[in-house]
Amino acid sequence: MLKTTLIRLLFLISVFSAIIACQEEKRQRIPMPETDLAKASLMPKPVKTIPTNSAFALDQFTAIYTSKGATGFEEVSKFLADKLKSKINLDIPVNTETTNTVERVIYINQSDSLEMDTPEAYQLYINQDSIILNANTAEGAFRGIQTLRQLVPEVSNDTLAEQKIWPVPSGKIFDNPTFSYRGAMLDVARHFFSVADVKKYIDLLSYYKINVLHLHLSDDQGWRIEIKSWPKLTEVGGSTEVGGEAGGFYTQEDYKELVRYAAERYMTIIPEIDMPGHTNAASVSYPFLNGNGKTPKLYEGTHVGFSTFDTRKDTVYAFIDDVVREISAITPGPYFHIGGDESHVTKKNDYIYFVNKVEKIVQKYGKRMIGWDEVAIANIDSTSISQWWASEENAKKAVEKGMKIIVSPAKKAYLDMQYDTLSKHGLHWAAYIPVDTAYVWSPEEYGGIPLENILGVEAPLWSETISNIDELEYLAFPRIIGYSELSWSIPENRDWEDYKLRLADQAPFLDRMNVKYYPSPLIDWKKSKFTYETIEKD
């Protein structure tokens, strides 16, 4: 009897040892998620992070709750649940009545804290059995859930528990942006990008807390938005693009859908109609607009500066009034961009006259005018905004007028510049901009613009050399991630050596989103070693 019991005991010990060995082998093969909050690869870097060196066990017994009656908070929570479902295939209920199976909670709370003095500020308190996200506004809560999404590991922790667990490192995060305006511009005029493409770009940008998408909707090569009172703009002007490709345009319903989609992600769409130069597509559609003395023809090249509106015709301003009116009616954001750059064949006095007139039209429809830095030479008022891309002299003129400035220096912030001489896409007329050059500069100090005049930072992406979403992503990523940090994080938290390590850890997200980013050799990219299917088989 004793011998039989001993044999059974030895057998159980051997089985248990085999189980432990198997678990240990799996731990060695599967990357263990980081539970030190201070080492989390958050982008952009929060203002303050305090680790407590434990973890919240996200699993099937977790639920999300929000403050009752808090406008927008339940929608933000459902957005979080949806994104976690797509990332880790875990269904997390939001504000459900049943609580008997809930062991841990994520509570998204509308706060009235005076410490959070900007609309996008948030606080995260991560404990072993609860995560509390405090924000005064739904917009702040939305920024906070982007941080929480980044803290959830790509793979579950391998434990002896029956259910999968994704450990979220514990601690406190206090965060708010440096600049309220954090933008990206997409040129859909030289090459057209579909609604689906733009939505994907919006999703990627919002993950990194970018809150403005500026759409360059017209240029010499194409007019991309329906104007019901002037239908030939899209019938004729929307029919071409650089290189002779098919062109295209957004109906007003398409545009409203982009505005709605962006608004769900607390992102403002800024429409740009470039004028008085960059106007060939409009002048081909309606030749009375043309002011360069030549018969306009459809254009598919990349040369700039040859086109202009006739700035002394009243009918031109009637046309512009209709365009601004129709677009403003479907644009809830506060801005309208009039372009104003590279109008080389417009006489200076005519240019000044034009910008002065168009500013009043934009204001008539309740919008603040934005223009490229050339507009500062006109007699515009301090409510208008200068987007500094080339001329430091023009930027200083804008400061003298008391205007706000969007910082977009081509030598640092243009996403269409090549990374180096081997880059597949892009140009280099301003500079080559590798990933480190894109990051290692300070918008607060660049060009000596007073901080109180800086509205924010924007990274433009012109599309002369790209024609599809893959090529767009190659130029935008990873550099746009650095621009998000330059516009969100405080200067003392920006450090290249730290940043490049955190950037390397973005690869699993970018891979999962099927982003064709440029794998810069400056970065030791971290790849996911196992898919969920591989882990299941193990």
Secondary structure in CASP SS format (residue, H / E / C, confidence):
PFRMAT SS
TARGET T0000
AUTHOR 0000-0000-0000
METHOD secondary structure of the structure
MODEL  1
M C 1.00
L H 1.00
K H 1.00
T H 1.00
T H 1.00
L H 1.00
I H 1.00
R H 1.00
L H 1.00
L H 1.00
F H 1.00
L H 1.00
I H 1.00
S H 1.00
V H 1.00
F H 1.00
S H 1.00
A H 1.00
I H 1.00
I H 1.00
A H 1.00
C H 1.00
Q H 1.00
E H 1.00
E H 1.00
K H 1.00
R H 1.00
Q H 1.00
R H 1.00
I C 1.00
P C 1.00
M C 1.00
P C 1.00
E C 1.00
T C 1.00
D C 1.00
L H 1.00
A H 1.00
K H 1.00
A C 1.00
S C 1.00
L C 1.00
M C 1.00
P C 1.00
K C 1.00
P C 1.00
V C 1.00
K E 1.00
T E 1.00
I E 1.00
P E 1.00
T E 1.00
N E 1.00
S E 1.00
A E 1.00
F E 1.00
A E 1.00
L E 1.00
D C 1.00
Q C 1.00
F C 1.00
T E 1.00
A E 1.00
I E 1.00
Y E 1.00
T E 1.00
S C 1.00
K C 1.00
G C 1.00
A C 1.00
T C 1.00
G C 1.00
F H 1.00
E H 1.00
E H 1.00
V H 1.00
S H 1.00
K H 1.00
F H 1.00
L H 1.00
A H 1.00
D H 1.00
K H 1.00
L H 1.00
K H 1.00
S H 1.00
K H 1.00
I H 1.00
N C 1.00
L C 1.00
D C 1.00
I C 1.00
P C 1.00
V E 1.00
N C 1.00
T C 1.00
E C 1.00
T C 1.00
T C 1.00
N C 1.00
T C 1.00
V C 1.00
E C 1.00
R E 1.00
V E 1.00
I E 1.00
Y E 1.00
I E 1.00
N E 1.00
Q E 1.00
S C 1.00
D C 1.00
S C 1.00
L C 1.00
E C 1.00
M C 1.00
D C 1.00
T C 1.00
P C 1.00
E C 1.00
A C 1.00
Y E 1.00
Q E 1.00
L E 1.00
Y E 1.00
I E 1.00
N C 1.00
Q C 1.00
D C 1.00
S E 1.00
I E 1.00
I E 1.00
L E 1.00
N E 1.00
A E 1.00
N C 1.00
T C 1.00
A H 1.00
E H 1.00
G H 1.00
A H 1.00
F H 1.00
R H 1.00
G H 1.00
I H 1.00
Q H 1.00
T H 1.00
L H 1.00
R H 1.00
Q H 1.00
L H 1.00
V C 1.00
P C 1.00
E C 1.00
V C 1.00
S C 1.00
N E 1.00
D C 1.00
T C 1.00
L C 1.00
A C 1.00
E C 1.00
Q C 1.00
K C 1.00
I E 1.00
W E 1.00
P E 1.00
V E 1.00
P E 1.00
S E 1.00
G E 1.00
K E 1.00
I E 1.00
F E 1.00
D E 1.00
N C 1.00
P C 1.00
T C 1.00
F C 1.00
S C 1.00
Y E 1.00
R E 1.00
G E 1.00
A E 1.00
M E 1.00
L E 1.00
D E 1.00
V C 1.00
A C 1.00
R C 1.00
H C 1.00
F C 1.00
F C 1.00
S C 1.00
V H 1.00
A H 1.00
D H 1.00
V H 1.00
K H 1.00
K H 1.00
Y H 1.00
I H 1.00
D H 1.00
L H 1.00
L H 1.00
S H 1.00
Y H 1.00
Y C 1.00
K C 1.00
I C 1.00
N C 1.00
V E 1.00
L E 1.00
H E 1.00
L E 1.00
H E 1.00
L C 1.00
S E 1.00
D E 1.00
D C 1.00
Q C 1.00
G E 1.00
W E 1.00
R C 1.00
I E 1.00
E C 1.00
I C 1.00
K C 1.00
S C 1.00
W C 1.00
P C 1.00
K H 1.00
L H 1.00
T H 1.00
E H 1.00
V C 1.00
G C 1.00
G C 1.00
S C 1.00
T C 1.00
E C 1.00
V H 1.00
G H 1.00
G H 1.00
E C 1.00
A C 1.00
G C 1.00
G C 1.00
F C 1.00
Y E 1.00
T C 1.00
Q H 1.00
E H 1.00
D H 1.00
Y H 1.00
K H 1.00
E H 1.00
L H 1.00
V H 1.00
R H 1.00
Y H 1.00
A H 1.00
A H 1.00
E H 1.00
R C 1.00
Y C 1.00
M C 1.00
T E 1.00
I E 1.00
I E 1.00
P E 1.00
E E 1.00
I C 1.00
D C 1.00
M C 1.00
P C 1.00
G C 1.00
H C 1.00
T C 1.00
N H 1.00
A H 1.00
A H 1.00
S H 1.00
V H 1.00
S H 1.00
Y C 1.00
P H 1.00
F H 1.00
L H 1.00
N E 1.00
G C 1.00
N C 1.00
G C 1.00
K C 1.00
T C 1.00
P C 1.00
K C 1.00
L C 1.00
Y C 1.00
E C 1.00
G C 1.00
T C 1.00
H C 1.00
V C 1.00
G C 1.00
F C 1.00
S C 1.00
T C 1.00
F E 1.00
D C 1.00
T C 1.00
R C 1.00
K C 1.00
D H 1.00
T H 1.00
V H 1.00
Y H 1.00
A H 1.00
F H 1.00
I H 1.00
D H 1.00
D H 1.00
V H 1.00
V H 1.00
R H 1.00
E H 1.00
I H 1.00
S H 1.00
A H 1.00
I C 1.00
T C 1.00
P C 1.00
G C 1.00
P C 1.00
Y E 1.00
F E 1.00
H E 1.00
I C 1.00
G C 1.00
G C 1.00
D C 1.00
E C 1.00
S C 1.00
H C 1.00
V C 1.00
T C 1.00
K C 1.00
K H 1.00
N H 1.00
D H 1.00
Y H 1.00
I H 1.00
Y H 1.00
F H 1.00
V H 1.00
N H 1.00
K H 1.00
V H 1.00
E H 1.00
K H 1.00
I H 1.00
V H 1.00
Q H 1.00
K H 1.00
Y C 1.00
G C 1.00
K C 1.00
R E 1.00
M E 1.00
I E 1.00
G E 1.00
W E 1.00
D H 1.00
E H 1.00
V H 1.00
A H 1.00
I H 1.00
A C 1.00
N C 1.00
I C 1.00
D C 1.00
S C 1.00
T C 1.00
S C 1.00
I E 1.00
S E 1.00
Q E 1.00
W E 1.00
W C 1.00
A C 1.00
S C 1.00
E H 1.00
E H 1.00
N H 1.00
A H 1.00
K H 1.00
K H 1.00
A H 1.00
V H 1.00
E H 1.00
K C 1.00
G C 1.00
M C 1.00
K E 1.00
I E 1.00
I E 1.00
V E 1.00
S C 1.00
P C 1.00
A H 1.00
K H 1.00
K H 1.00
A H 1.00
Y C 1.00
L C 1.00
D C 1.00
M E 1.00
Q C 1.00
Y C 1.00
D C 1.00
T C 1.00
L C 1.00
S C 1.00
K C 1.00
H C 1.00
G C 1.00
L E 1.00
H C 1.00
W C 1.00
A C 1.00
A C 1.00
Y C 1.00
I C 1.00
P C 1.00
V H 1.00
D H 1.00
T H 1.00
A H 1.00
Y H 1.00
V C 1.00
W C 1.00
S C 1.00
P C 1.00
E C 1.00
E C 1.00
Y H 1.00
G H 1.00
G H 1.00
I C 1.00
P C 1.00
L H 1.00
E H 1.00
N H 1.00
I E 1.00
L E 1.00
G E 1.00
V E 1.00
E E 1.00
A E 1.00
P E 1.00
L E 1.00
W C 1.00
S C 1.00
E C 1.00
T C 1.00
I C 1.00
S C 1.00
N C 1.00
I H 1.00
D H 1.00
E H 1.00
L H 1.00
E H 1.00
Y H 1.00
L H 1.00
A H 1.00
F C 1.00
P C 1.00
R H 1.00
I H 1.00
I H 1.00
G H 1.00
Y H 1.00
S H 1.00
E H 1.00
L H 1.00
S H 1.00
W H 1.00
S C 1.00
I C 1.00
P H 1.00
E H 1.00
N H 1.00
R C 1.00
D C 1.00
W H 1.00
E H 1.00
D H 1.00
Y H 1.00
K H 1.00
L H 1.00
R H 1.00
L H 1.00
A H 1.00
D C 1.00
Q C 1.00
A H 1.00
P H 1.00
F H 1.00
L H 1.00
D H 1.00
R H 1.00
M C 1.00
N C 1.00
V C 1.00
K C 1.00
Y C 1.00
Y C 1.00
P C 1.00
S C 1.00
P C 1.00
L C 1.00
I C 1.00
D C 1.00
W C 1.00
K C 1.00
K C 1.00
S C 1.00
K C 1.00
F C 1.00
T C 1.00
Y H 1.00
E H 1.00
T H 1.00
I H 1.00
E H 1.00
K H 1.00
D C 1.00
END
